[in-house]
Amino acid sequence: MKKKASNQGPLNRVWMFFSSVRLTVVVLLSLAFTSVIGTLIPQNASEVFYLKKYGQGWSQVFTSLDIVDMYNAWWFLLLLGLLVVNIIVCSFERLGYTWKIIFPKKVVFRLERFRRMKDKETFTCDRPLDDLVGRYEGLLKKRVGKVTRETTETGAALFAETGRWTRIGVYVVHLSVILLLVGAVIGSIWGFKGRVSIPEGDTTDVIELRQGEHEHLTLDFSVRCNSFDVKFYDTGHPDEFKSNITLLEKGKEVLTTDILVNHPLRYKGISLYQSNYGTASARNVTVSVTSRDSGMVYQKLLEFNKPMDLPENRGRFVMERFAPGYNFRGHNLGEVFVGKVIAPDATETSVIIPLKFPTFDKMRGGQFVFAVEDFEKQYYTGLQVNKDPGVWYVYAGFILMIVGCWVTFFMSHQSYCVEIRNQDGAGALVEISAVANRNSQSLKLKTEKLATTMKELKS
């Protein structure tokens, strides 16, 4: 055997390598192991995240091996490619034999094979042999398919089969796996996943990619958020939120539509999903100003960056900006308004007004305590922007996977033999046997039902 293998040419050795079941096992185990790593180690996070969580040494190892973006790494795509080639070669290796079974030049039945079978349905009948042969041949043709009759030394044998084509089911499963893998590779190489936040009234054509930190992509078209609308339950949780979006190409409007959760917009192979929302800015801000000395509470309607005179001739107050998040001594205060108090002597003091903590400004110890009573929100819409040119391969693969599995596990190639033997004036002996390439228990039940029907035809 070793001498024979050594005499093989390089092409044969390459073919045997890719047709090896050992290669299949190694590749599948490698994919399973790396997938576990990709699950345990967060993907596409920021460089700072990996430094804090794993330290500089491991962070550099993960980055150099592309483990932080594993499913787009060249070595992971190489493993998928090896698996595709392995499946194709293995399929071709065994397809020739299966093809001869499915499409034989001549259908041949071996009677001795059925005679040797232990599981048979047997009964006797006193009708003439020719009459039984005619009745049973019609029944087999109706129940199974085309019938072949063979004359024996003691009578006749009827053969019928169905489902030769079901042997192709395993190859349909192979093709479905190939399509799934090819679709994943195509999507990984030529697709992208990104996100963008667009305030109401703004337009952009740049999205932030998820593949890396601060990586951006310019689209072939621009997206304008005309308006954003959100409805809330009585509990305060959002019920429905949607964005009215206009797509522009070369400055011209090409499409205006609403994007809702689970109702994405698809344009030129790119899908835009409603992902999240938030407060981008504010207007018509009403502020309560409480004097510590007099206890008086004053309400003022403010505009950003426009100074307001404070009561009691204590200087001026300027509302500078709105921030959706604010870090204070390691704690995120959430949505805040940021301003400053300008004293009569021109001294400036920063003022932070969190919406979640109305009494927060008391800790500052100033002459006035500021709190936001009301304001009109200006939202931004958060969109998920994806392109996956391999998605149709994946869809086709899933459909073929279902069809192939159904054919492979629930259907089979079944062959039936009904032998009728003349017993020299004592009637005829009928033996019914069947064989299938799988689902033997199901075939046994079908054979029993067939025998029961034939018994009813004997009278």
C-alpha positions in Angstrom: 0.0 0.0 0.0 2.8 2.4 0.8 4.6 1.6 -2.5 1.4 2.3 -4.4 0.9 5.6 -2.6 4.5 6.7 -3.4 4.0 6.1 -7.1 1.1 8.4 -7.3 1.6 11.7 -9.1 1.4 15.1 -7.4 -2.1 15.8 -8.8 -3.4 12.6 -7.4 -1.9 13.3 -4.0 -3.5 16.8 -4.0 -6.8 15.2 -4.9 -6.5 12.6 -2.1 -5.6 15.3 0.4 -8.7 17.4 -0.4 -11.0 14.3 -0.6 -9.8 13.1 2.9 -12.4 12.8 5.6 -9.5 13.6 8.0 -9.2 17.0 6.4 -12.9 17.6 7.0 -12.6 16.7 10.7 -9.6 18.9 11.2 -11.1 21.9 9.4 -14.5 21.5 11.3 -12.7 21.3 14.6 -10.5 24.3 13.8 -13.6 26.3 12.9 -15.4 25.2 16.0 -12.4 26.1 18.2 -11.8 29.5 16.6 -15.6 30.3 16.8 -15.4 29.7 20.5 -12.5 32.1 20.7 -14.5 34.6 18.7 -17.4 34.2 21.1 -15.3 34.7 24.3 -13.3 37.6 22.9 -15.5 40.6 21.9 -15.2 41.5 18.3 -14.5 44.9 16.7 -14.3 46.8 20.0 -12.0 49.8 20.5 -8.3 49.5 21.0 -8.7 51.1 24.5 -11.2 48.3 25.4 -8.7 45.5 24.6 -5.9 47.3 26.4 -8.0 47.7 29.6 -9.4 44.2 29.5 -6.4 42.1 28.4 -3.3 44.3 28.8 -0.8 45.5 26.3 0.8 42.0 25.6 -2.4 40.0 24.9 -3.9 43.0 23.1 -1.0 43.1 20.7 -1.3 39.3 20.1 -5.0 39.5 19.4 -4.5 42.4 17.0 -1.6 40.8 15.1 -3.6 37.6 14.7 -6.8 39.5 13.7 -8.6 37.7 16.5 -10.4 41.0 17.3 -12.0 40.8 13.9 -11.8 37.1 13.5 -14.7 36.5 11.1 -13.0 38.8 8.5 -9.5 37.4 9.2 -7.6 35.9 6.2 -6.9 32.7 8.1 -10.6 32.2 9.0 -11.6 32.8 5.4 -8.9 30.3 4.4 -10.4 27.7 6.7 -13.8 28.3 5.1 -12.3 28.0 1.6 -10.6 24.7 2.6 -13.9 23.3 3.8 -15.6 24.4 0.5 -12.9 22.7 -1.6 -13.0 19.6 0.6 -16.8 19.3 0.3 -16.7 19.7 -3.5 -13.9 17.2 -4.0 -15.5 14.6 -1.6 -18.8 15.0 -3.5 -17.2 14.4 -6.9 -15.3 11.5 -5.5 -18.5 9.6 -4.7 -20.8 11.1 -7.2 -19.9 8.7 -10.0 -21.0 5.7 -8.1 -24.2 7.4 -6.9 -25.0 8.6 -10.4 -24.9 5.1 -11.8 -27.4 4.0 -9.2 -29.7 6.9 -9.9 -29.5 6.7 -13.7 -28.6 3.1 -14.6 -28.3 2.0 -18.2 -30.4 -1.0 -17.4 -32.4 -1.7 -14.2 -31.4 -5.1 -12.8 -33.1 -6.9 -10.0 -31.5 -9.8 -8.2 -34.2 -12.2 -7.1 -31.8 -14.2 -4.8 -31.2 -11.0 -2.8 -34.9 -10.8 -1.9 -35.2 -14.5 -1.3 -32.4 -14.4 1.3 -34.2 -11.6 3.3 -35.5 -12.7 6.7 -38.3 -10.1 7.1 -41.0 -11.1 4.6 -44.7 -11.0 4.5 -46.1 -14.4 3.4 -49.6 -15.7 2.8 -51.3 -18.3 0.6 -54.0 -17.8 -2.0 -56.1 -20.3 -4.0 -56.6 -18.2 -7.1 -54.9 -19.0 -10.4 -51.3 -17.8 -10.8 -51.9 -15.6 -13.8 -54.9 -13.9 -12.2 -52.8 -13.1 -9.1 -49.9 -11.8 -11.2 -52.2 -9.4 -13.1 -53.9 -8.1 -9.9 -50.6 -7.6 -8.0 -48.9 -6.0 -11.0 -51.6 -3.4 -11.2 -51.4 -2.7 -7.5 -47.6 -2.4 -7.5 -47.7 0.0 -10.4 -50.2 2.2 -8.6 -48.5 2.1 -5.2 -44.9 2.1 -6.2 -44.1 2.6 -9.8 -43.0 0.9 -13.0 -43.2 -3.0 -12.6 -40.8 -5.5 -14.1 -42.0 -9.1 -14.4 -39.7 -12.1 -14.3 -40.7 -15.7 -14.9 -39.3 -18.1 -12.3 -39.1 -22.0 -12.2 -42.1 -22.1 -9.9 -44.1 -19.0 -10.9 -43.4 -15.3 -11.4 -41.7 -12.4 -9.6 -42.7 -8.8 -9.7 -40.2 -6.0 -9.1 -40.9 -2.3 -8.5 -39.0 0.5 -7.0 -39.3 4.2 -6.2 -37.1 7.0 -5.0 -33.8 6.4 -6.8 -33.5 10.1 -7.1 -33.5 10.5 -3.3 -29.9 9.4 -3.2 -29.0 12.8 -4.5 -30.3 14.4 -1.2 -26.9 14.3 0.5 -25.4 16.2 -2.5 -28.1 18.8 -2.1 -27.0 19.2 1.5 -23.4 19.5 0.4 -24.4 22.2 -2.1 -26.3 24.0 0.5 -23.3 24.1 2.8 -21.1 25.3 0.0 -23.6 28.1 -0.8 -23.7 29.1 2.9 -20.0 29.3 3.1 -19.6 31.1 -0.2 -22.2 33.6 0.9 -20.4 34.2 4.2 -17.1 34.7 2.4 -18.6 37.1 -0.2 -20.4 39.1 2.5 -17.2 39.3 4.6 -15.0 40.4 1.7 -17.3 42.7 -0.2 -19.9 43.6 2.4 -19.8 45.9 5.4 -21.7 46.7 8.6 -21.9 50.3 9.8 -23.9 52.8 11.7 -24.7 56.5 11.5 -26.5 59.0 13.7 -28.3 61.8 11.9 -29.9 64.8 13.7 -33.2 66.0 12.4 -32.7 68.2 9.3 -29.1 67.0 8.8 -27.7 65.2 5.8 -24.7 62.8 5.6 -23.1 60.3 3.3 -20.5 59.0 5.8 -21.0 56.0 8.1 -18.9 54.5 10.8 -17.8 50.9 10.2 -18.0 48.3 12.8 -14.9 46.5 11.6 -12.6 48.9 13.4 -12.3 51.9 15.6 -13.0 55.2 13.8 -13.1 53.7 10.4 -15.5 55.4 8.0 -17.0 54.7 4.6 -18.5 57.2 2.2 -21.7 56.0 0.5 -22.6 56.6 -3.1 -25.6 58.6 -1.9 -26.6 60.9 0.9 -29.1 60.4 3.6 -31.2 63.2 5.1 -33.3 62.8 8.2 -36.3 65.0 7.6 -38.0 64.2 10.9 -38.1 61.7 13.7 -41.2 60.7 15.6 -41.5 58.6 18.7 -44.6 57.4 20.6 -44.4 56.3 24.3 -46.4 53.9 26.5 -47.9 55.2 29.7 -45.0 53.7 31.5 -42.6 56.0 29.5 -41.1 53.2 27.4 -41.0 53.8 23.6 -43.9 52.3 21.7 -42.9 53.1 18.2 -40.3 55.2 16.6 -39.7 56.0 12.9 -37.6 58.2 10.7 -38.7 60.1 7.6 -35.7 59.7 5.3 -34.8 61.2 2.0 -32.0 59.7 -0.2 -30.1 62.1 -2.5 -27.8 61.4 -5.4 -25.7 64.3 -6.8 -27.9 66.7 -4.8 -31.1 65.4 -6.3 -33.8 63.7 -4.2 -34.4 60.1 -5.4 -36.5 58.6 -2.6 -38.4 59.7 0.5 -39.9 57.2 2.8 -40.3 56.2 6.5 -38.0 53.7 8.2 -39.5 51.8 11.1 -38.2 49.1 13.4 -38.3 45.8 11.4 -39.2 47.7 8.3 -35.8 48.6 6.7 -35.1 50.6 3.6 -33.2 48.8 0.9 -31.4 50.8 -1.9 -28.7 49.7 -4.3 -28.0 46.6 -2.3 -27.6 48.5 1.0 -30.1 48.1 3.9 -30.8 50.9 6.3 -32.4 49.7 9.6 -33.9 51.8 12.3 -31.6 51.0 15.2 -31.9 53.6 18.0 -32.5 57.3 18.7 -31.6 59.9 21.1 -31.7 63.6 21.9 -29.3 65.5 19.7 -30.1 69.0 21.0 -32.8 71.1 22.6 -34.6 74.4 22.2 -37.1 76.5 24.1 -35.4 75.6 27.4 -37.2 76.8 30.5 -35.0 77.1 33.5 -35.9 77.6 37.2 -33.5 79.9 39.1 -33.8 79.7 42.9 -32.1 82.4 45.0 -30.5 81.0 48.1 -30.7 84.4 49.9 -34.4 85.3 49.3 -35.8 81.8 48.4 -37.4 83.3 45.4 -37.9 81.1 42.3 -37.6 82.6 38.9 -38.5 80.9 35.6 -36.6 82.0 32.4 -36.9 80.9 28.8 -33.4 80.6 27.4 -31.6 80.4 24.1 -28.2 78.8 23.7 -25.2 81.1 24.0 -27.4 84.1 24.6 -26.6 85.7 28.1 -29.5 86.1 30.5 -29.4 88.7 33.4 -29.7 87.0 36.8 -32.1 88.4 39.3 -30.9 90.6 42.1 -28.1 92.0 40.0 -25.9 89.0 40.6 -24.4 88.8 37.1 -25.4 86.8 34.0 -26.1 83.2 33.0 -25.3 81.6 29.7 -26.7 78.2 28.6 -23.9 76.9 26.4 -24.9 73.5 25.1 -26.9 70.2 25.6 -25.0 66.9 26.0 -26.6 63.5 25.7 -24.1 62.1 28.2 -21.7 63.7 30.7 -19.0 62.1 32.8 -18.7 63.5 36.3 -16.0 62.0 38.5 -16.3 58.6 36.8 -20.2 58.6 36.7 -22.3 59.2 33.7 -25.0 61.7 34.6 -27.0 61.1 31.4 -28.5 64.0 29.5 -27.3 67.4 30.9 -27.3 71.1 30.1 -24.0 72.9 30.4 -23.8 76.6 31.2 -21.8 79.1 33.1 -22.5 81.9 35.6 -20.6 85.2 34.9 -20.3 87.2 38.1 -20.3 91.0 38.1 -16.5 90.9 38.5 -16.3 88.7 35.3 -15.5 85.5 37.2 -17.0 82.5 35.4 -18.3 79.4 37.1 -19.4 76.2 35.2 -22.9 74.9 35.9 -24.0 71.3 35.2 -27.7 70.6 35.1 -28.5 66.9 34.8 -32.1 66.0 33.9 -32.1 62.9 36.1 -30.9 64.8 39.2 -32.9 68.1 39.4 -31.2 69.1 42.7 -27.7 68.4 41.5 -26.7 72.1 41.2 -27.2 72.6 45.0 -23.8 70.9 45.6 -22.1 73.8 43.7 -22.9 76.2 46.5 -23.6 79.2 44.4 -25.9 82.1 44.9 -28.5 80.5 42.6 -29.6 76.9 42.0 -30.4 76.1 38.5 -32.8 73.3 37.2 -34.4 72.7 33.9 -38.1 72.7 34.0 -39.0 72.0 30.4 -37.5 72.0 26.9 -38.3 70.8 23.4 -36.2 67.9 22.3 -34.5 67.7 18.9 -33.9 64.0 18.2 -31.3 62.2 16.1 -32.0 58.9 14.4 -29.6 56.0 14.7 -29.4 53.9 11.6 -27.7 50.6 11.0 -26.3 50.5 7.5 -25.4 47.1 6.1 -24.4 45.7 2.7 -24.2 41.9 2.2 -23.9 40.8 -1.4 -23.7 37.2 -0.3 -27.1 37.2 1.4 -28.9 35.6 -1.6 -26.3 32.7 -1.6 -27.1 32.3 2.1 -30.9 32.3 1.5 -30.5 29.8 -1.3 -28.3 27.7 0.9 -30.9 27.6 3.7 -33.6 26.6 1.3 -31.5 23.8 -0.2 -30.5 22.7 3.3 -34.1 22.2 4.3 -34.9 20.4 1.0 -31.8 18.3 1.2 -32.3 17.3 4.8 -35.9 16.4 4.1 -35.0 14.2 1.2 -32.0 12.6 3.0 -33.7 11.8 6.3 -37.4 11.3 5.4 -37.2 9.8 2.0 -35.4 6.7 0.6 -34.8 4.5 -2.4 -37.2 1.6 -2.0 -37.3 -1.7 -3.9 -40.1 -4.2 -3.7 -40.3 -7.8 -4.8 -43.5 -9.9 -4.9 -42.8 -13.6 -5.7 -45.8 -15.8 -6.5 -45.1 -19.5 -6.3 -47.4 -22.3 -7.7 -47.8 -25.0 -5.1 -49.0 -27.9 -7.3 -52.8 -27.6 -6.8 -52.6 -26.3 -3.3 -52.9 -22.7 -4.5 -50.1 -20.1 -4.6 -47.6 -18.9 -2.1 -47.1 -15.1 -2.1 -43.9 -13.7 -0.5 -43.5 -9.9 -0.3 -40.1 -8.4 0.6 -38.5 -5.0 0.3 -35.3 -3.2 0.8 -34.3 0.5 1.2 -31.1 2.5 1.7 -32.5 4.1 4.9 -35.6 4.3 7.1 -36.0 0.5 7.3 -38.6 0.7 10.0 -40.8 2.9 7.8 -40.3 0.5 5.0 -41.4 -2.4 7.1 -44.7 -0.7 7.9 -45.3 0.0 4.2 -44.6 -3.6 3.3 -47.1 -4.8 5.9 -49.7 -2.4 4.5 -49.0 -3.7 1.0 -49.4 -7.3 2.1 -52.7 -6.5 3.8 -54.0 -4.9 0.6 -52.8 -7.9 -1.5 -54.6 -10.3 0.8 -57.8 -8.4 0.3 -57.3 -8.7 -3.5 -57.1 -12.5 -3.4 -60.9 -13.1 -2.9 
